[in-house]
Amino acid sequence: MTISEFIRQQRKAHGLTQRGLADRAGVGLRFVREVEAGKPTLRLDKVNALLDLFGHRLEPVPAPRGED
């Protein structure tokens, strides 16, 4: 599951509109729309502000060996 899919799924599961999610996370509506649209470049602090509302955080994890 991608970050954009996860955030959209969680937003809907919590009964939030994009505007409601933006307001609660302290980010702009445009940012929420860009995240859900799968924009390839995003500010991680703002992504974490969204994920934090759902009890998650984006952090580095080890990559499996042999993958580039």
C-alpha positions in Angstrom: 0.0 0.0 0.0 1.4 3.4 -0.9 1.4 6.4 1.5 -1.2 8.1 -0.6 -3.5 5.1 -0.5 -3.0 4.7 3.3 -3.8 8.4 4.0 -6.9 8.4 1.8 -8.1 5.1 3.4 -7.5 6.3 6.9 -9.1 9.7 6.2 -12.2 8.1 4.9 -12.3 5.5 7.8 -12.2 8.4 10.3 -15.0 10.2 8.5 -12.8 13.2 7.5 -13.0 15.3 4.4 -9.7 16.5 2.8 -10.3 19.9 4.4 -11.0 18.3 7.8 -7.8 16.3 7.6 -5.8 19.4 6.5 -7.2 21.5 9.4 -6.6 18.8 12.0 -3.0 18.2 10.8 -2.2 21.8 10.4 -1.3 21.5 6.7 -2.9 23.1 3.6 -5.8 21.5 1.7 -3.6 21.6 -1.4 -1.0 19.4 0.4 -3.6 16.8 1.3 -4.8 16.7 -2.3 -1.2 16.3 -3.6 -0.5 13.5 -1.1 -3.7 11.6 -2.1 -2.9 12.2 -5.8 0.5 10.5 -5.3 2.7 13.5 -5.9 6.3 12.1 -6.1 8.0 14.8 -4.0 6.6 15.8 -0.6 7.9 17.4 2.6 8.3 14.6 5.1 7.5 16.8 8.1 4.1 17.5 6.6 3.6 13.8 5.7 4.3 12.9 9.3 1.8 15.5 10.5 -0.9 13.6 8.5 0.3 10.2 9.5 0.5 11.2 13.2 -3.2 11.7 13.3 -3.6 8.0 12.6 -0.9 6.8 15.0 1.8 6.3 12.3 5.0 7.9 11.3 7.3 7.7 8.3 10.7 6.5 9.3 13.7 4.8 7.7 13.7 1.1 7.6 16.4 -1.3 6.4 16.0 -2.2 2.7 16.1 -5.9 1.9 19.6 -7.0 0.6 20.0 -7.2 -3.1 17.6 -4.4 -3.9 18.8 -1.2 -5.5 
